[in-house]
Amino acid sequence: MSAARALLELLRPRQWLKNAFVLVGLVFGHAWRDPELAIAALWATLAFCLASGAAYAFNDARDAAQDREHPDKRRRPVARGAVAPARATAVSGLVAAASLLAGACAGARVAAIVAFYLVLSALYTLWLKRVRMLDVGAIALGFMLRLLAGTLGIGIEPSNWLLACGLLLTLFLGLAKRRAELERLAAEAPRHRAVLAGYSARGLDRAIALCAAGMVAAYAWYTLAEETARLHGTRSLVLTLPWVLLGTLRYLSRMRSRGAGGDPAEELLRDPLLAAAVAGWAGTVLWLIG
């Protein structure tokens, strides 16, 4: 039983909250009324849960020795010796194959996007996470692939404004992750992650503020746009903007005052106010356009 638990932990199911990005198109494209599209979106979400799990397992197998020296990562299954690196690699391959199969159930385009994500994740583990800015770009692209799988992948035309919001949000989260690592590891940061030597707290703070401001502005513009009112049959979507502001400011506050922000899934699970902002936004969106 403990071995099975360790293998499940290897796939980091707590992180699967991030794959809710796949379902955004289903809501904003009013596609939940179409059972075929709804089922395809659920298959795509499952595919990304499995694909991200495979990516985590491969990453942990490759970085086990380095993770053992990290104050947080040393508790991961491979780093602590609960799962052998070779076994983690094998599990990664099997789960990756299962993700492609789940993606194929959603359609050929979703399977292709999942395959691209798997390649990107492997490149991130082997190379991209060691190159300044490419590391953050790869994280953002991974989130954007989730959005595309749940829109273009299943036949829903995405809004350009929502894609812009998604890109700025994912860049914001990627930069916040690096800022949190700098804060958490301090002088030891470059030893645990070499790319952190190329970042500064001041530079990251400016980039994070720019992305946050751009994201909120793009979302505000989207809620006020005439095409949005026509699509959703309401001009009241702007009422969701306070939730976006609350969530953004709360995330920034936690990042600056507590060194948090390294993991959006963990932040949602740990911080009631942040969780309330996300739930309030989702509830208000569904109420207005549902």
Buried (B, 14 or more C-beta within 10 A) or exposed (E): EEEEEBBEBBBBBEBBBBBBBBBBBBBBBBBBEBEEBBEBBBBBBBBBBBBBBBBBBBBBBBBBEBBBEBEBBEEBBBBBEBBEBEBBBEBBEEBBEBBBBBBBBBBEBBBBBBBBBBEBBBEBBEEBBBBEBBBBBBBBBBBBBBBBBBBBBBBBEBBEBBBBBBBBBBBBBBBBBBBBBBBBBEEEBBEBBBBBEBBEEEEBBEBBEBBBEBBBEBBBEBBEBEEBBEBBEBBBBBBBBEBBBBBBEBBBBBBBEEBBBBBBBBBBEEBEEBBBBBEBBBEBBEEBBE
